[in-house]
Amino acid sequence: MSVAFLLCLAVLFGLSAFGAPIALAMIVAAITYLGIIGQDLALASEQILQGLYNSFILLAVPLFIVAANIMNAGTISDRLLNFCVAAVGRFRGGLGHVNIVASLIFSGMSGSAIADAAGIGKIIIEMMTKNGRYPIGFSAAITAASATIGPVIPPSIPMVMYALVSDTSVGYLFLGGITPGLLMGFVLMMMVARISKKRGFAVEATVPLRDMPQVTLNAFPALMMPVILLFGIYGGATTPTEAAAVAAIYAFFLATVFYRAISFRDTYDILSNSARSSAAVGLVIGGALIFNYIVATENIPNIVGAFLREIDLSPIAFLLMVNLLLLLLGCILDATTILLVIVPLFLPAARELGIDLVHFGVVIVVNTMIGLITPPYGILLFVINATTGAPMRDMIGEIWPFLLALIVALLTMTLMPGIVLWLPRLLGYVG
C-alpha cells in the first residue's frame, strides 16, 4: 500500500468528516492520488465516463427513483395504508404492524429506504401520534427500522450498485432479497408485539370484514406493481433496467389516469426532483468508479485475499468478520460509500473462499441498511427528523430493540445461506 494511496484515503475520510458530499470527497481523493503518482488527471474523467456509459444496468437507478417519487406524490400511498390498516390494524400495537406491512409492500415499488421513510413514513407517523396513541419516538423508530426493508425486497437500488461492482446477476439478487426482506418484517413485527404488550398499547378499531373487498380493490392496482416487475424480469419479458422503466410508466399511469392524483405541475416537480436525486447518485457512482480503478492499481483486493488465506479464515468466520466490520462502518459511513468503495475489497476473498456472491450481496445490502438506522450517523433518523420533526433523542432511545431484531435477522441469513438462495435456485440459479 503506497504513500499516495494512504494520502488518498486521508483526503477521502477527511473531507467526509468535515461534511463534504461523498461524491466530491471521492473525486478529490482520486485526483489527489493521480497527481501524486504523476498520472494524467484526465484519467479520472475517462474512468467515470466509461464506467457510466458502459453500464446499462445503472439506468435502472433513475427509473426506480422516478417510480418512487410518483408513488409518494399521488394517493397511492394512502390507499396502501388503508389496505394495511384493514389487514393488520386489528392487533395490539396495530399501527406499528401497519407501519411494517406498509413498508413491506412499498418496498416492492420504490427500491429506496429514504423514499420509503420520507413518503409513506411521514403519513404513518402522523396516524400513530394522533391523539397521543403512540409516543413519537416509538413511531419514528418503527418507521426508520421498517424502511430498511425497502432496498432488500426488489426492486433495489443498492443491489443494482452491488451488481455493478461484483458482476452478479441483478435478477438473482432481487430474488435472493425476497425471503430475507420478509424475515426482517417478521422479526420487527415480533418486537412490536412484545413492546406493545409490555407497554399496554391500545388495540385499534377493527375494520369490518365486509369492508375488506372494497379496501383491497382500491389498493389492488398499486399492489400489482411488484407482481408486474417480478413477472417481467423472471418471465423473460424484460431486463431489470427495462422493468424499472415499466415500473415508472405504470406508476405514472396509476397516478395520472387511474387515480387522477397528480397534475401537470406535479409531474414537472416529480421529474425535476428525480433528476436531482439521480444526478447525486450518478456523481457518487462516478466517484466510486475512479476510486475502484485506484484500488485495482494498488492491487488491494489481491493483498486482502492473500492476507485472508494466510490467516486461514473459514467462510463463516469471514462472513461474520465482514458483518462486524460493516456494522461498525455503518455508524460513520453511508450505504453507497460502503457498497461502492469498501465491498469491492472483499469480493476476491469471497470468491476465493467459495462464498456465493448472491448470498454475499444480499447479506451486504442488509448490513448497509442496518447502518442507516445506527447512531450516530443513521441517515434514516435524520430524514425522519427533517420530514416529521420527531426529536432525535427520542428516536435514538427507541431504536435499539428494533436494531437488535434486525441484527438477529442478519445473523440468521448469514449462517443459513438457504434463506437467501432457495428462491433463486428454485428459478434456475446454479451459482
JOBELRA-V490971 format. One record per residue. N is the residue number from 1. SS is DSSP state (a for helix, b for strand, c for the rest). PHI is phi in degrees with one decimal (* if undefined). PSI is psi in radians with two decimals (NA if undefined). Layout:
((N SS PHI PSI) (N SS PHI PSI))
This chain:
((1 c * 2.05) (2 c -79.8 2.88) (3 a -63.4 -0.65) (4 a -59.9 -0.71) (5 a -69.2 -0.67) (6 a -63.7 -0.70) (7 a -66.1 -0.64) (8 a -59.5 -0.80) (9 a -64.9 -0.68) (10 a -62.6 -0.73) (11 a -65.4 -0.76) (12 a -58.2 -0.94) (13 a -75.8 -0.51) (14 a -65.6 -0.82) (15 a -65.1 -0.68) (16 a -63.0 -0.70) (17 a -63.9 -0.53) (18 c -86.7 0.12) (19 c 90.7 0.18) (20 c -69.4 2.54) (21 c -54.9 2.45) (22 a -62.0 -0.59) (23 a -63.0 -0.79) (24 a -63.2 -0.73) (25 a -61.4 -0.75) (26 a -67.1 -0.74) (27 a -67.4 -0.76) (28 a -64.1 -0.73) (29 a -62.2 -0.72) (30 a -65.4 -0.76) (31 a -64.9 -0.64) (32 a -59.6 -0.79) (33 a -61.5 -0.85) (34 a -61.3 -0.67) (35 a -65.5 -0.70) (36 a -67.0 -0.73) (37 a -85.2 -0.04) (38 c 84.1 0.30) (39 c -85.6 2.79) (40 c -62.4 2.19) (41 c -65.0 -0.39) (42 a -66.2 -0.25) (43 a -59.9 -0.55) (44 a -61.4 -0.85) (45 a -63.0 -0.69) (46 a -62.4 -0.80) (47 a -64.4 -0.71) (48 a -64.1 -0.85) (49 a -65.3 -0.76) (50 a -63.3 -0.75) (51 a -64.2 -0.73) (52 a -72.0 -0.75) (53 a -77.2 -0.40) (54 c -92.4 0.02) (55 c -114.3 1.55) (56 a -60.8 -0.55) (57 a -62.8 -0.47) (58 a -65.4 -0.37) (59 a -64.0 -0.36) (60 a -64.5 -0.52) (61 a -61.7 -0.99) (62 a -63.1 -0.53) (63 a -68.7 -0.72) (64 a -66.5 -0.60) (65 a -64.0 -0.75) (66 a -60.5 -0.80) (67 a -59.8 -0.77) (68 a -64.6 -0.72) (69 a -67.0 -0.62) (70 a -66.0 -0.73) (71 a -59.3 -0.73) (72 a -70.9 -0.57) (73 a -78.8 -0.56) (74 c -85.1 -2.94) (75 c -91.0 0.17) (76 a -61.9 -0.75) (77 a -61.7 -0.72) (78 a -61.7 -0.74) (79 a -66.0 -0.69) (80 a -64.8 -0.70) (81 a -64.5 -0.72) (82 a -60.8 -0.68) (83 a -64.8 -0.76) (84 a -66.2 -0.70) (85 a -61.1 -0.75) (86 a -65.8 -0.61) (87 a -79.7 -0.80) (88 a -127.1 0.03) (89 c -69.8 -0.18) (90 c -80.0 -0.18) (91 c -87.9 2.83) (92 b -61.0 2.38) (93 c 70.0 0.54) (94 a -53.7 -0.77) (95 a -69.6 -0.41) (96 a -65.6 -0.76) (97 a -65.7 -0.68) (98 a -59.1 -0.76) (99 a -54.4 -0.81) (100 a -71.5 -0.80) (101 a -63.6 -0.67) (102 a -61.4 -0.70) (103 a -66.8 -0.66) (104 a -60.2 -0.75) (105 a -73.4 -0.80) (106 a -65.8 -0.48) (107 a -64.2 -0.42) (108 a -79.1 0.15) (109 a -127.8 -0.56) (110 a -101.1 -0.75) (111 c 76.1 0.14) (112 c -137.2 2.22) (113 a -66.4 -0.68) (114 a -67.3 -0.70) (115 a -62.0 -0.68) (116 a -63.9 -0.88) (117 a -65.8 -0.72) (118 a -77.2 -0.47) (119 c -93.7 -1.47) (120 a -65.7 -0.48) (121 a -62.0 -0.72) (122 a -62.9 -0.70) (123 a -66.5 -0.80) (124 a -70.7 -0.57) (125 a -65.2 -0.71) (126 a -62.5 -0.67) (127 a -64.9 -0.75) (128 a -70.3 -0.61) (129 a -90.7 -0.10) (130 a -61.8 2.29) (131 a 60.6 0.39) (132 a 69.0 0.46) (133 c -66.3 -0.67) (134 c -134.3 2.53) (135 c -62.0 2.55) (136 a -65.6 -0.60) (137 a -63.6 -0.74) (138 a -63.7 -0.80) (139 a -61.7 -0.78) (140 a -68.5 -0.64) (141 a -65.3 -0.75) (142 a -61.3 -0.76) (143 a -60.1 -0.80) (144 a -64.0 -0.80) (145 a -65.1 -0.76) (146 a -71.1 -0.47) (147 a -65.6 -0.38) (148 c -65.3 -0.32) (149 c -72.1 -0.45) (150 c -48.1 -0.89) (151 c -86.3 0.09) (152 c -94.3 -0.85) (153 c -77.0 2.34) (154 c -65.5 2.64) (155 c -75.8 2.81) (156 c -145.6 2.02) (157 a -66.1 -0.78) (158 a -59.8 -0.59) (159 a -69.0 -0.58) (160 a -63.0 -0.71) (161 a -66.3 -0.72) (162 a -62.9 -0.73) (163 a -60.2 -0.62) (164 a -61.5 -0.76) (165 a -87.9 -0.31) (166 a -110.3 -0.15) (167 c 57.2 0.71) (168 c -102.1 2.64) (169 c -64.0 2.15) (170 a -64.0 -0.68) (171 a -59.8 -0.78) (172 a -73.7 -0.53) (173 a -63.3 -0.75) (174 a -59.6 -0.81) (175 a -61.4 -0.72) (176 a -64.7 -0.38) (177 a -85.3 -0.21) (178 a -66.2 -0.95) (179 a -65.3 -0.78) (180 a -58.6 -0.65) (181 a -63.9 -0.72) (182 a -65.8 -0.66) (183 a -62.2 -0.74) (184 a -61.2 -0.74) (185 a -62.9 -0.69) (186 a -63.8 -0.83) (187 a -67.7 -0.57) (188 a -68.2 -0.68) (189 a -67.0 -0.64) (190 a -63.2 -0.68) (191 a -68.8 -0.70) (192 a -61.3 -0.76) (193 a -61.6 -0.74) (194 a -64.8 -0.83) (195 a -66.6 -0.70) (196 a -63.0 -0.70) (197 a -67.3 -0.73) (198 a -64.6 -0.69) (199 a -93.2 -0.12) (200 c 69.3 0.65) (201 c -64.0 2.58) (202 c -72.4 2.71) (203 b -85.9 2.30) (204 c -73.0 2.79) (205 c -62.9 2.36) (206 c -81.0 2.33) (207 c -76.9 2.16) (208 c -55.9 2.49) (209 a -60.3 -0.51) (210 a -67.1 -0.36) (211 a -86.9 -0.24) (212 a -59.2 -0.76) (213 a -58.7 -0.71) (214 a -68.3 -0.74) (215 a -63.0 -0.74) (216 a -65.5 -0.71) (217 a -62.9 -0.70) (218 a -62.8 -0.62) (219 a -91.8 -0.21) (220 a -56.0 -0.81) (221 a -58.8 -0.68) (222 a -70.1 -0.66) (223 a -64.9 -0.36) (224 a -78.0 -0.25) (225 a -59.9 -0.86) (226 a -59.6 -0.62) (227 a -64.0 -0.79) (228 a -62.1 -0.76) (229 a -60.2 -0.91) (230 a -68.1 -0.68) (231 a -63.8 -0.71) (232 a -62.5 -0.77) (233 a -72.0 -0.89) (234 a -88.2 -0.20) (235 c -86.8 -0.07) (236 c 84.7 0.10) (237 c -78.2 -0.57) (238 c -138.6 2.72) (239 c -80.9 2.91) (240 a -56.5 -0.64) (241 a -67.7 -0.75) (242 a -65.2 -0.62) (243 a -63.5 -0.63) (244 a -63.4 -0.69) (245 a -65.0 -0.72) (246 a -61.4 -0.73) (247 a -60.6 -0.77) (248 a -64.7 -0.76) (249 a -66.2 -0.74) (250 a -64.2 -0.77) (251 a -61.1 -0.73) (252 a -65.0 -0.71) (253 a -63.1 -0.79) (254 a -60.8 -0.82) (255 a -71.3 -0.58) (256 a -97.1 -0.73) (257 a -97.4 -0.89) (258 a -75.6 -0.90) (259 c -94.6 -0.31) (260 c 51.5 0.90) (261 c -104.3 -0.26) (262 c -129.1 2.56) (263 c -99.4 3.13) (264 a -60.5 -0.72) (265 a -63.7 -0.71) (266 a -61.9 -0.70) (267 a -61.8 -0.76) (268 a -60.1 -0.79) (269 a -63.5 -0.72) (270 a -61.2 -0.82) (271 a -67.7 -0.67) (272 a -69.6 -0.70) (273 a -64.9 -0.69) (274 a -65.4 -0.66) (275 a -64.0 -0.73) (276 a -65.3 -0.76) (277 a -64.3 -0.72) (278 a -66.0 -0.69) (279 a -63.7 -0.70) (280 a -63.0 -0.77) (281 a -65.1 -0.72) (282 a -60.6 -0.68) (283 a -64.5 -0.70) (284 a -64.1 -0.79) (285 a -63.2 -0.72) (286 a -61.0 -0.77) (287 a -61.3 -0.68) (288 a -67.4 -0.60) (289 a -62.9 -0.81) (290 a -70.0 -0.60) (291 a -67.2 -0.68) (292 a -66.1 -0.57) (293 a -62.0 -0.72) (294 a -65.0 -0.75) (295 a -59.5 -0.75) (296 a -65.9 -0.69) (297 a -61.3 -0.66) (298 c -79.9 -0.08) (299 c 62.2 0.52) (300 a -62.6 -0.76) (301 a -57.5 -0.72) (302 a -68.8 -0.59) (303 a -65.7 -0.78) (304 a -63.0 -0.75) (305 a -61.5 -0.75) (306 a -64.2 -0.68) (307 a -63.1 -0.75) (308 a -68.1 -0.61) (309 a -65.7 -0.62) (310 a -67.3 -0.69) (311 a -87.7 -0.04) (312 c 56.4 0.99) (313 c -79.0 2.47) (314 c -79.0 2.80) (315 a -56.1 -0.73) (316 a -65.4 -0.76) (317 a -63.0 -0.68) (318 a -63.0 -0.81) (319 a -62.4 -0.73) (320 a -65.2 -0.67) (321 a -64.6 -0.78) (322 a -63.8 -0.73) (323 a -57.3 -0.85) (324 a -61.9 -0.77) (325 a -63.1 -0.78) (326 a -71.4 -0.57) (327 a -63.7 -0.67) (328 a -69.4 -0.76) (329 a -65.2 -0.54) (330 c -62.7 -0.34) (331 c -71.6 -0.39) (332 c -126.8 -0.29) (333 c -118.7 2.67) (334 c -82.6 2.85) (335 a -61.7 -0.68) (336 a -62.9 -0.73) (337 a -61.9 -0.76) (338 a -63.0 -0.79) (339 a -66.5 -0.72) (340 a -94.5 -0.34) (341 a -113.5 -0.80) (342 a -84.2 -0.81) (343 a -59.2 -0.72) (344 a -56.1 -0.40) (345 a -67.6 -0.49) (346 a -95.3 -0.24) (347 a -61.9 -0.78) (348 a -59.8 -0.68) (349 a -66.3 -0.69) (350 a -62.6 -0.74) (351 a -63.1 -0.77) (352 a -59.7 -0.65) (353 c -85.8 0.00) (354 c 76.5 0.38) (355 c -79.5 2.28) (356 c -64.2 2.27) (357 a -75.2 -0.38) (358 a -70.6 -0.81) (359 a -59.9 -0.81) (360 a -60.4 -0.75) (361 a -64.3 -0.76) (362 a -65.4 -0.73) (363 a -61.7 -0.72) (364 a -62.8 -0.80) (365 a -63.7 -0.76) (366 a -60.3 -0.73) (367 a -57.8 -0.84) (368 a -67.7 -0.54) (369 a -68.6 -0.68) (370 a -61.3 -0.62) (371 a -61.0 -0.43) (372 c -68.1 -0.30) (373 c -118.1 0.21) (374 c -91.3 2.06) (375 c -62.6 2.66) (376 c -89.7 -0.24) (377 c -79.3 -0.88) (378 c 17.5 1.36) (379 a -59.8 -0.56) (380 a -64.9 -0.59) (381 a -63.4 -0.70) (382 a -69.0 -0.66) (383 a -62.4 -0.81) (384 a -68.1 -0.65) (385 a -60.7 -0.73) (386 a -71.5 -0.62) (387 a -89.1 -0.41) (388 a -122.4 -0.27) (389 c 78.6 0.16) (390 c -62.2 2.23) (391 c -62.2 2.36) (392 a -59.7 -0.71) (393 a -60.5 -0.74) (394 a -66.4 -0.73) (395 a -63.0 -0.82) (396 a -63.8 -0.63) (397 a -65.6 -0.51) (398 a -97.0 -0.21) (399 a -77.6 -0.38) (400 a -61.9 -0.75) (401 a -61.0 -0.66) (402 a -72.5 -0.61) (403 a -62.1 -0.76) (404 a -62.5 -0.76) (405 a -60.8 -0.74) (406 a -67.7 -0.63) (407 a -66.5 -0.65) (408 a -61.0 -0.76) (409 a -63.2 -0.72) (410 a -60.8 -0.82) (411 a -62.9 -0.66) (412 a -62.0 -0.83) (413 a -73.5 -0.39) (414 a -70.8 -0.80) (415 a -80.9 -0.31) (416 c -125.2 1.42) (417 c -56.6 -0.45) (418 a -60.1 -0.48) (419 a -59.9 -0.66) (420 a -82.8 -0.71) (421 a -94.9 -0.21) (422 a -64.8 -0.67) (423 a -71.9 -0.80) (424 a -57.2 -0.73) (425 a -66.4 -0.59) (426 a -61.8 -0.53) (427 c -106.9 0.43) (428 c 107.8 -0.02) (429 c -72.5 2.32) (430 c -127.2 0.47) (431 c -67.6 NA))
